[in-house]
């Protein structure tokens, strides 16, 4: 069974393209998925310059791709369900490069709103004023949960 569910924040705005001939829409974006480290482990990773999140490449097709391009921005919280897809290609130097990405068949906008003129020029600006991606802080301790 090849099924994956991810919740994370967009690391960059979606890129929308259309397949020549068929005109099918395809969107690509990268999600930052928190590793769920303990407070001590997270501080250790940060002090060593190690990432505290995994960055996963996502591919979405069709109308969902168009919706992602229209409503999602860098820093927005999103959930996806799909399957892991691997591939390879030859680089210009003849080296074989391997790729891994998630082919999303369901995308849930956990924070969304239509892009505005100001938010399309400033990537870290939310249309609902939720703050920037850099300002996001995860709750480290259950005692910090407000409910």
URPEVEN-V647562 format. One record per residue. N is the residue number from 1. RES is the residue in one letter. BURIAL is # if it has 24 or more other ideal C-beta (glycine too) atoms within 12 Angstrom, else .. Layout:
[[N/RES/BURIAL] [N/RES/BURIAL]]
This chain:
[[1/X/.] [2/X/.] [3/X/.] [4/X/#] [5/X/.] [6/X/#] [7/X/#] [8/X/#] [9/X/#] [10/X/#] [11/X/#] [12/X/.] [13/X/#] [14/X/#] [15/X/.] [16/X/#] [17/X/.] [18/X/.] [19/X/.] [20/X/.] [21/X/.] [22/X/.] [23/X/.] [24/X/.] [25/X/#] [26/X/#] [27/X/#] [28/X/#] [29/X/#] [30/X/#] [31/X/#] [32/X/#] [33/X/#] [34/X/#] [35/X/.] [36/X/.] [37/X/.] [38/X/.] [39/X/.] [40/X/.] [41/X/.] [42/X/.] [43/X/.] [44/X/.] [45/X/.] [46/X/.] [47/X/.] [48/X/.] [49/X/.] [50/X/.] [51/X/.] [52/X/#] [53/X/#] [54/X/.] [55/X/.] [56/X/#] [57/X/#] [58/X/#] [59/X/#] [60/X/#] [61/X/#] [62/X/#] [63/X/.] [64/X/#] [65/X/#] [66/X/.] [67/X/#] [68/X/#] [69/X/#] [70/X/#] [71/X/#] [72/X/#] [73/X/#] [74/X/#] [75/X/#] [76/X/#] [77/X/#] [78/X/#] [79/X/#] [80/X/#] [81/X/.] [82/X/#] [83/X/.] [84/X/.] [85/X/.] [86/X/.] [87/X/.] [88/X/.] [89/X/.] [90/X/.] [91/X/.] [92/X/.] [93/X/.] [94/X/.] [95/X/.] [96/X/.] [97/X/.] [98/X/.] [99/X/.] [100/X/.] [101/X/#] [102/X/#] [103/X/#] [104/X/#] [105/X/.] [106/X/#] [107/X/#] [108/X/#] [109/X/#] [110/X/.] [111/X/#] [112/X/#] [113/X/.] [114/X/.] [115/X/#] [116/X/.] [117/X/.] [118/X/.] [119/X/#] [120/X/.] [121/X/.] [122/X/.] [123/X/.] [124/X/#] [125/X/#] [126/X/#] [127/X/#] [128/X/.] [129/X/.] [130/X/.] [131/X/.] [132/X/.] [133/X/#] [134/X/.] [135/X/.] [136/X/.] [137/X/.] [138/X/.] [139/X/.] [140/X/.] [141/X/.] [142/X/.] [143/X/.] [144/X/.] [145/X/.] [146/X/.] [147/X/.]]
